[in-house]
Amino acid sequence: MSIDPVLVSALVIGSRKTGTTWLNENFKLSSIVTVPTGIKETGFFLPDSIIEKPEYHSLFNITGLDKNIFVEVDTSLLDSGDSPAKIKAYNPKMKIVAIRRDVYEFASSRFIQGKRKGLFTHGTLLEELNNNRSFRNELRFSALVDRYRDYFPSNQILVLDYKNLQGDPNSFYNDVFSFITGQAADHPLNTEVINNAREARFSNIFLLGVSLGKWLRKHQLYFIANFLKSIANTSFFQKSSTGIALSAQENALIQSISCSALEE
C-alpha cells in the first residue's frame, strides 16, 4: 500500500496539561482516526528532528485498516518557534487544535510536572518564573497561537478552553473530533481523567527512569519505554498532587508574563 507524501492532516499542539493525553487515548477508540502507534509525541515537526518522512509515516499503523484521518498529539509544538513553518511545508492544509488553560492553574500544574520530570531545577515557582525563559513563554498562550496564525488561516485553527473539557467532556471531544474529521464522534467516550498532576515519591529514581525512557524512544523501543512508564505511573512511584497555593507576588508575575511578548 502506497503512503501519501502528506499523511497527517491534523495536529493537537497543546498547551501542556490540558487533556491532550486524554484526547490521544480517545482517538484510539475511533474507527476513522489514526494516531501514532506506541508513542504519543514523535517530535517529527520539531526543527531539530532527525526523523525522515518515511520513518514518521511508518509510526502510523495503516496496513489493513479502514481509517483514513491521521492525527498526532504533540504538546512540544505550541512553543516551538520554527515548527509552524515546518508544519506548513509538510501540509499547508493542516488543521491545528490549541487548548487554553487558566494561566494560574497552568503555571501551578506545569511547575509540578516540570519538577517531577527534572525539567525545572529551581526550588520555587517564583524562582522558576524569574529564571526560566522557556517556562515564561509557555504562559504566553495567545502569542504562541499567533505564530501559527502567521502561517495558517483562521479556519484551520481551533482554539478551545480547558474549562470546557472539565465541564462537559463529551461536547469538548465532539468539538475537536468534528473539526478534525468533519463529522460527529463515532465511538463512546472514555471520560476517565488521564495524567493528573502528580509528584514523584523517589525523585532520583524517577528522573533516572525519565532519562531511560527518552533513550528508549530515541531508539524506537517504544514498547519497552511504555511498559516502564506504566510502572512509573503507579502509586508506588508517584502520588497525586493538589497543586500549590500561589502567592500574591507569583500571581502578579504570572499575569504580567502572560500579557507580554514572547522572548525569542
TORDOVO-308010 format. One line per field, with one value per residue (C-alpha): residue number from 1; residue in three letters; x, y, z. Coordinates in steps of 0.5 Angstrom, whole numbers, always signed. Each point is the difference from the previous one (the first is absolute). Example, Ala and Ser with C-alpha at 12.3 -4.5 7.8 and 13.67 -1.06 7.14 Angstrom:
BEGIN
k: c(1	2)
r: c(Ala	Ser)
u: c(+25	+2)
v: c(-9	+7)
w: c(+16	-2)
//
This chain:
BEGIN
k: c(1	2	3	4	5	6	7	8	9	10	11	12	13	14	15	16	17	18	19	20	21	22	23	24	25	26	27	28	29	30	31	32	33	34	35	36	37	38	39	40	41	42	43	44	45	46	47	48	49	50	51	52	53	54	55	56	57	58	59	60	61	62	63	64	65	66	67	68	69	70	71	72	73	74	75	76	77	78	79	80	81	82	83	84	85	86	87	88	89	90	91	92	93	94	95	96	97	98	99	100	101	102	103	104	105	106	107	108	109	110	111	112	113	114	115	116	117	118	119	120	121	122	123	124	125	126	127	128	129	130	131	132	133	134	135	136	137	138	139	140	141	142	143	144	145	146	147	148	149	150	151	152	153	154	155	156	157	158	159	160	161	162	163	164	165	166	167	168	169	170	171	172	173	174	175	176	177	178	179	180	181	182	183	184	185	186	187	188	189	190	191	192	193	194	195	196	197	198	199	200	201	202	203	204	205	206	207	208	209	210	211	212	213	214	215	216	217	218	219	220	221	222	223	224	225	226	227	228	229	230	231	232	233	234	235	236	237	238	239	240	241	242	243	244	245	246	247	248	249	250	251	252	253	254	255	256	257	258	259	260	261	262	263	264)
r: c(Met	Ser	Ile	Asp	Pro	Val	Leu	Val	Ser	Ala	Leu	Val	Ile	Gly	Ser	Arg	Lys	Thr	Gly	Thr	Thr	Trp	Leu	Asn	Glu	Asn	Phe	Lys	Leu	Ser	Ser	Ile	Val	Thr	Val	Pro	Thr	Gly	Ile	Lys	Glu	Thr	Gly	Phe	Phe	Leu	Pro	Asp	Ser	Ile	Ile	Glu	Lys	Pro	Glu	Tyr	His	Ser	Leu	Phe	Asn	Ile	Thr	Gly	Leu	Asp	Lys	Asn	Ile	Phe	Val	Glu	Val	Asp	Thr	Ser	Leu	Leu	Asp	Ser	Gly	Asp	Ser	Pro	Ala	Lys	Ile	Lys	Ala	Tyr	Asn	Pro	Lys	Met	Lys	Ile	Val	Ala	Ile	Arg	Arg	Asp	Val	Tyr	Glu	Phe	Ala	Ser	Ser	Arg	Phe	Ile	Gln	Gly	Lys	Arg	Lys	Gly	Leu	Phe	Thr	His	Gly	Thr	Leu	Leu	Glu	Glu	Leu	Asn	Asn	Asn	Arg	Ser	Phe	Arg	Asn	Glu	Leu	Arg	Phe	Ser	Ala	Leu	Val	Asp	Arg	Tyr	Arg	Asp	Tyr	Phe	Pro	Ser	Asn	Gln	Ile	Leu	Val	Leu	Asp	Tyr	Lys	Asn	Leu	Gln	Gly	Asp	Pro	Asn	Ser	Phe	Tyr	Asn	Asp	Val	Phe	Ser	Phe	Ile	Thr	Gly	Gln	Ala	Ala	Asp	His	Pro	Leu	Asn	Thr	Glu	Val	Ile	Asn	Asn	Ala	Arg	Glu	Ala	Arg	Phe	Ser	Asn	Ile	Phe	Leu	Leu	Gly	Val	Ser	Leu	Gly	Lys	Trp	Leu	Arg	Lys	His	Gln	Leu	Tyr	Phe	Ile	Ala	Asn	Phe	Leu	Lys	Ser	Ile	Ala	Asn	Thr	Ser	Phe	Phe	Gln	Lys	Ser	Ser	Thr	Gly	Ile	Ala	Leu	Ser	Ala	Gln	Glu	Asn	Ala	Leu	Ile	Gln	Ser	Ile	Ser	Cys	Ser	Ala	Leu	Glu	Glu)
u: c(+0	+3	+1	-3	+6	-5	-3	-1	-6	-1	+4	-1	+5	-2	+1	+3	-4	-7	-2	+4	+2	-8	-1	+5	-3	-7	+3	+2	-7	-2	-2	+3	+5	+7	+6	+7	+1	+4	+2	-5	+5	+5	+4	+0	-2	+5	+5	+6	-4	+5	-7	-1	-7	+0	+2	-5	-6	+3	-2	-8	-3	-3	+0	-6	-4	-6	+2	+2	+1	+7	+1	+5	+0	+7	+0	+7	-2	-4	+6	+5	+1	+2	-5	-5	+4	+2	-7	-3	+6	-3	-7	-3	-7	+2	-5	+2	-3	+2	-2	+0	+0	-1	+7	+1	-3	+5	+6	-1	-1	+5	+5	-2	+1	+7	+3	-2	+3	+6	-1	-1	+6	-2	-3	-6	-5	+2	+8	-2	-4	+5	+6	-3	-2	-3	-5	-2	-1	-5	-4	-1	-5	-3	+7	+1	-6	+1	+6	-4	-5	+6	+0	-7	-7	-4	-5	+6	+1	-5	+1	-3	+0	+2	-6	-5	+3	+0	-8	-2	+5	-5	-1	+7	+2	-5	+2	+7	-2	-5	+6	+5	-5	-6	-5	-2	+4	-1	+1	-2	+5	+4	+0	+5	+5	+7	+6	-2	+6	+4	+6	+6	+1	+7	+3	+7	-3	-6	+5	+4	-6	-2	+7	+0	-7	+3	+6	-5	-5	+6	+2	-7	-1	-7	-3	+6	-1	-7	+0	+5	-5	-6	+4	+3	-7	-2	-2	+6	+5	-5	-5	-6	+1	-5	+4	+4	-3	+2	+3	-2	+7	-1	-7	+2	+6	-4	-5	+6	+3	-6	-2	+8	+3	+4	+7	+4)
v: c(+0	+7	+5	+7	+5	+4	-5	+4	+5	+3	+1	+2	+4	+1	+4	-5	-2	+1	-7	-2	-7	-1	+2	-4	-6	+1	+1	-7	-2	+3	-4	+5	+4	-3	+3	-3	-7	-1	+8	+6	+5	-1	+6	+0	+7	+3	+4	-5	-6	-6	-4	+0	+0	-8	-1	+5	-3	-7	+1	+0	-7	+1	-7	-4	+6	+4	+6	+6	+6	+0	+5	+1	+3	+4	+5	+2	+3	+6	+4	-3	+7	-4	-5	+4	+1	-8	-2	+5	-3	-7	+1	+7	-2	-3	+1	+3	-1	+4	+0	+6	-1	+5	+3	-1	-7	-2	+3	-4	-6	+1	+1	-6	-4	+3	-1	-7	-1	+3	+6	+5	+1	+6	-1	+4	+2	+7	-1	-4	+5	+5	-4	-5	+4	-7	+0	+7	-1	-5	+4	+5	-4	+5	+2	-7	-2	+7	-3	-6	+6	+3	-7	-3	+3	+1	-5	-5	+1	-2	+3	-3	+2	-6	+2	-2	-7	+0	+2	-4	-6	-2	+7	+1	-6	+1	+7	-3	-6	+4	+5	-6	-4	+4	-5	-2	-4	-8	-3	+0	+5	-2	+5	-2	+5	-2	+3	+4	+5	-5	+0	-5	-4	-1	+6	-3	-7	+3	+5	-6	-3	+6	+0	-7	+1	+5	-4	-6	+5	+3	-7	-2	-5	+2	-6	+0	+7	+0	-6	+3	+7	-5	-2	+7	+3	-5	+3	-3	+4	+6	+4	+5	+7	+5	+6	+5	+7	+6	+6	+7	+1	-6	+2	+7	-3	-5	+5	+5	-6	-3	+7	+2	-2	-6	-1	-2)
w: c(+0	-2	+5	-2	+1	+4	+5	+6	+0	+7	+6	+7	+3	+7	+5	+4	+6	-4	-1	-6	+2	+1	-7	-2	+3	-2	-7	+0	+1	-6	-7	-4	+4	+0	+5	+0	+3	+6	+1	+1	-2	-5	-1	-7	-1	+5	-4	+2	-1	-4	-2	-7	-3	-2	+7	+3	-4	+2	+7	-2	-1	-7	-3	+0	+4	-3	+4	-4	+4	+3	+6	+5	+7	+2	+5	-1	-7	+3	+3	-6	-4	-6	+0	-4	-6	+0	+1	-6	-4	+1	+0	-2	+2	+7	+5	+6	+7	+6	+7	+5	+8	+5	+1	+7	+0	-6	+4	+6	-4	-4	+5	+4	-7	-1	+7	-1	-6	+1	-5	+5	+5	+5	+6	+0	-5	+0	-1	-6	-3	+1	-3	-5	-6	-4	+6	+0	-8	+2	+4	-7	-3	-4	-3	-1	-4	-4	-3	-3	-3	-4	-4	+0	-1	+6	-3	+1	+7	+6	+7	+6	+7	+5	+5	-6	+1	+7	+0	-6	-3	-5	-3	+0	-3	-5	-2	-1	-4	-5	-1	-2	-4	-2	+4	+7	+4	-2	+7	+7	+4	+6	+5	+5	+2	-3	+2	+6	+3	+5	+4	+0	+6	-1	-4	-2	-3	-3	-4	-2	-3	-4	-3	-2	-3	-4	-2	-2	-4	-4	-2	-2	+6	+2	+3	+5	+1	+1	+5	+4	+0	+2	+6	+2	+0	+5	+7	+3	-4	-1	+5	-2	+1	+2	-3	+3	+3	-4	+4	-2	-3	-4	-2	-3	-3	-4	-2	-3	-3	-4	-3	-2	-7	-1	+2	-6)
//
